[in-house]
């Protein structure tokens, strides 16, 4: 749970808590709350989101190009180093659609805002200095207001083959409160890459986004967890097998996106020579101005739903027991000799180190992490240089090649809490560094 920070509307204060990227709550200072009437209804207020414009790098979106063999190659967008965060008003879903469509390749949206900073320079944690007038894209500054806002749902096509209307129907089937919810549909920015010469489809509709106007944005994280449980209870959950034999929970929608500082990279991708993009036009299903009360969704994920969801998760995990064990052994057989050679330790010790990481989410001193930018660093080196590495981004410790993304994990190395690394694709799980007492802080 977040704590308040002086002169900031949303939590901060305790850095160990900032790392919990899937935290279900936010704390708000009284002067930033929308007034509420005696019946507890949220007063009507304007809808604010944040438009981020990056100065460094000059592109946030992904880039696609064809290699010499004519195969589609994807390059990740840049990581925001410096830019401007500007609050903008959204009147309804049609207005949101137009504003998303107008984003340039150096721009993105967040659906939380930085209170008392309607427009401000945004920098990294490492570059930030107190009193410099800048903010960081962290929950020290960003939070969901107790006021109307935008809830984004991110659907990965790997989960099932849904046409847009089918995906909307699946969402509506999850809970009675969603039966008539109004929403905006858009294709993901990575979808619809084609060759300009003959219009050959190269990746299809590989992701879809749904956007809801909600009456109380502060409830978004809790409502997101409710939606996940409702999906599992309705049979719309599954277990994917990670490269290291991890059981990865998946449902209709990505459970890691309901963070107020999370970037929605909605701008179209940068395209190399010979490539174009063809996707269905965005559309609004329902009343463009209607605001959904998330309390209805939260109330439907009652104890009975949670019990069904828990049982469904257990059953899905048990069905993958053999596949998980096989993947774990294959990973250990491949990675243990590499770690042993790199760290000059025995294969047995390397195997124990990797087994502890994969099975118990605990990283030993000799475990090697891949930092953003390509540097290899051991847990020991991180803990001996905490100020340098706190807040830095890393590849997935267990699957460094995952999506070719060396920014998917975040290191929390501040004293006063559990030292750990948080991975976006593992909601609610922090991988701990162990044993901490063997390292000397510098």
Secondary structure, 3 states (H helix, E strand, C coil): CCEEECCEEEEECCHHHHCCCCCCCCCECHHHCCCECCCCCECCCCEEEEEEEEEECCCCCCEEEECCCCCEEEECCCCCCEEEEEEEEECCHHHHHHHHHCCCCCEEEECCEECCCCEEEEECCCCCCCCCCCEECCCCCEECCCCCEEEEEEEEHHHCCCCHHHHHHHHHHHCHHHCCCCEEEEECCCCCEEECCCCCECCCCCEEEEEEEECCHHHHHHHHHHHHHHHHHCCCEEEEECCCCCEEEEECCCCCCCCCCCCECCCCCEECCCEEECCCCCEEECCCCCCECHHHHHHHCCHHHHHHHHHHHHHHHHHCHHHHHHHHHHHHHHHHHHHHHHHCCCHHHHHHHHHHHHHHCEECCCCEEEECCCCEEEHHHHHHCHHHHCCCEECCCCCCCHHHCCCCEEEECCCCCCCEEEECCCCCCEEEECCHHHCCCC
